[in-house]
Amino acid sequence: MRRRELFRILGAGATLPVFSPELLAFFQQALPAAGYVLRTLDPRQNDLVVAMIDQMIPVTDTPGAKAARVNEFIDVILSDWATAEERRMFLEGLSGVDRQSRELFGKRFVEASDAQQVALLSALEDAMMAERSRRPRRAYNPERNRDLQLTGDFFEVFKGITLHGYYTSAIGSSQELKQEMIPGVFHGCAPAPSGKKD
């Protein structure tokens, strides 16, 4: 399985961070093989990531982020792309989610109810959007320092990696976006169906 057409996903605009061409190329190669063993996330952190991505992109009429193994994609990004500082900040952000969950609900995020999990993620989203509205919009700059790619607000980074991991996976691209690896035949001169107006 190969990841493709990431630039099409970036058309979503403001909800996705701007990534360098090098990071985009890395994303396309980052699908973990079957039987992948986590290298950065410990089991407790992985459980938290799985719970968060499952709320962000749940199963509907198509498989969700959990089925697309986005947690493993995140581990690959943290292990093979992130700097030590980016990795540390990301893991601290994860700890912060659990800390907030304990403060609000008296339990870890994975132990909270679906409604409590959604409420906490919504609060993180609201805080991220408020912060984003206060800062100037960054213009795309191909010369930008790659060290800025995974820095900033934890939830913004987490959301960006989750969206990229899902929508560039085989499940996200073929089942959710309905992209075809090899498009079907194009019949340019086919007659219009009866009753169809020009």
C-alpha positions in Angstrom: 0.0 0.0 0.0 1.4 3.4 -1.0 0.2 6.8 0.2 -0.5 9.3 -2.5 -2.1 12.6 -3.4 -1.2 14.4 -0.1 -1.4 17.8 -1.8 -5.0 17.2 -2.6 -5.7 16.7 1.1 -3.8 20.0 1.9 -6.6 21.7 0.0 -8.6 21.5 3.2 -6.7 24.7 4.1 -6.7 26.2 7.5 -7.5 23.0 9.4 -4.2 21.5 8.2 -0.7 22.8 9.0 1.7 23.6 6.2 4.3 20.9 5.7 7.5 21.0 3.8 7.9 18.9 0.6 10.4 16.7 2.5 7.9 16.0 5.2 5.1 15.3 2.6 7.4 12.8 0.9 8.1 11.2 4.2 4.4 10.9 5.0 3.9 9.1 1.7 6.5 6.5 2.8 5.4 6.2 6.5 2.8 3.5 6.4 3.9 1.0 9.0 4.1 -2.7 7.9 1.8 -5.3 9.3 3.0 -6.4 12.8 4.6 -2.9 13.4 6.1 -2.6 16.9 5.8 0.8 18.6 9.2 2.5 19.0 8.3 5.8 20.7 4.9 5.5 22.3 4.6 3.2 25.3 1.5 1.1 25.7 -0.3 3.7 27.9 0.5 6.5 25.5 -0.6 4.4 22.6 -3.9 3.7 24.3 -4.4 7.4 24.8 -3.6 8.2 21.1 -6.0 5.4 19.9 -8.8 6.8 22.1 -8.2 10.3 20.8 -8.0 9.4 17.1 -11.0 7.2 17.5 -13.1 10.2 18.7 -11.7 12.5 16.0 -12.3 10.1 13.1 -14.7 7.4 14.3 -16.2 4.5 12.4 -19.2 5.7 10.3 -20.1 4.1 7.0 -16.4 3.9 6.5 -13.6 2.6 8.8 -12.2 5.2 11.2 -8.7 6.3 12.2 -8.2 3.2 14.5 -8.7 0.8 11.5 -6.4 2.9 9.4 -3.7 2.4 12.1 -3.1 6.1 12.5 -1.6 5.5 16.0 1.2 3.6 14.3 1.6 6.3 11.7 2.0 8.8 14.6 4.6 6.6 16.2 6.6 6.4 12.9 6.5 10.2 12.6 7.7 10.6 16.2 10.4 7.9 15.8 11.8 8.7 12.3 11.0 12.4 11.6 10.6 14.4 14.8 13.5 15.9 16.6 14.1 15.0 20.2 12.6 18.3 21.3 9.5 17.8 19.1 9.1 14.3 20.4 9.4 15.5 24.0 6.8 18.3 23.4 4.4 15.9 21.8 4.7 13.4 24.6 4.2 16.2 27.2 1.1 17.2 25.3 -0.3 13.7 25.6 0.4 13.8 29.3 -1.4 17.1 29.4 -4.5 15.6 27.9 -4.6 12.9 30.6 -3.9 15.5 33.3 -6.8 17.7 32.1 -9.1 14.6 32.0 -8.2 13.8 35.6 -8.9 17.4 36.7 -12.2 17.5 34.9 -13.5 14.0 35.2 -11.4 12.3 37.9 -10.1 9.7 35.5 -7.7 9.2 32.6 -8.9 10.1 29.1 -9.2 6.4 28.1 -11.4 5.7 31.1 -13.7 8.7 30.5 -17.1 8.3 28.8 -17.5 9.1 25.1 -19.3 12.3 26.0 -16.5 13.4 28.3 -13.8 12.5 25.7 -15.6 14.6 23.1 -16.1 17.5 25.5 -12.3 17.6 26.3 -11.3 17.3 22.6 -13.8 20.1 21.8 -12.2 22.3 24.5 -8.8 21.6 23.0 -10.1 22.4 19.5 -11.6 25.7 20.8 -8.4 26.7 22.5 -6.4 25.9 19.4 -8.7 27.9 17.1 -8.7 30.9 19.5 -4.8 30.8 19.5 -4.7 30.4 15.7 -7.0 33.5 15.3 -4.6 35.6 17.3 -1.5 34.8 15.3 -0.8 35.9 11.7 -1.4 33.4 9.0 1.9 31.8 7.8 2.5 31.9 4.1 3.9 28.8 2.4 7.7 29.1 2.2 9.6 26.1 0.7 12.8 27.3 2.4 11.2 27.2 5.9 13.1 25.5 8.6 11.9 21.9 8.9 12.2 22.1 12.7 9.0 24.2 12.7 6.9 21.5 11.1 6.0 19.6 14.3 6.2 22.5 16.8 3.5 24.7 18.3 0.2 23.9 19.9 0.1 20.2 20.8 -3.5 19.7 19.7 -2.8 21.4 16.3 0.2 19.1 15.7 -1.8 16.1 16.9 -4.8 16.9 14.7 -2.6 17.6 11.7 -0.7 14.3 12.0 -4.0 12.4 12.6 -5.7 13.9 9.5 -2.7 13.3 7.3 -2.3 9.8 8.6 -5.9 8.9 7.9 -6.5 10.6 4.6 -3.3 9.4 3.1 -3.9 5.8 4.2 -5.4 3.2 1.9 -8.6 3.3 4.0 -8.9 7.1 4.0 -8.0 7.6 0.4 -10.0 4.7 -1.2 -13.0 4.3 1.1 -13.5 7.8 2.6 -12.3 10.0 -0.3 -13.2 7.4 -3.0 -10.0 7.9 -4.8 -9.1 5.2 -7.3 -5.5 4.0 -7.7 -6.1 3.4 -11.4 -9.0 5.5 -12.6 -11.7 3.8 -14.7 -12.2 4.4 -18.4 -13.1 7.9 -19.6 -15.9 8.0 -22.2 -15.6 11.6 -23.4 -18.1 11.2 -26.3 -20.7 9.1 -24.5 -24.2 10.2 -25.2 -26.0 11.9 -22.3 -28.6 9.8 -20.5 -32.2 10.4 -21.6 -33.9 13.2 -19.7 -30.7 14.9 -18.7 -30.5 18.6 -19.6 -27.3 20.2 -20.9 
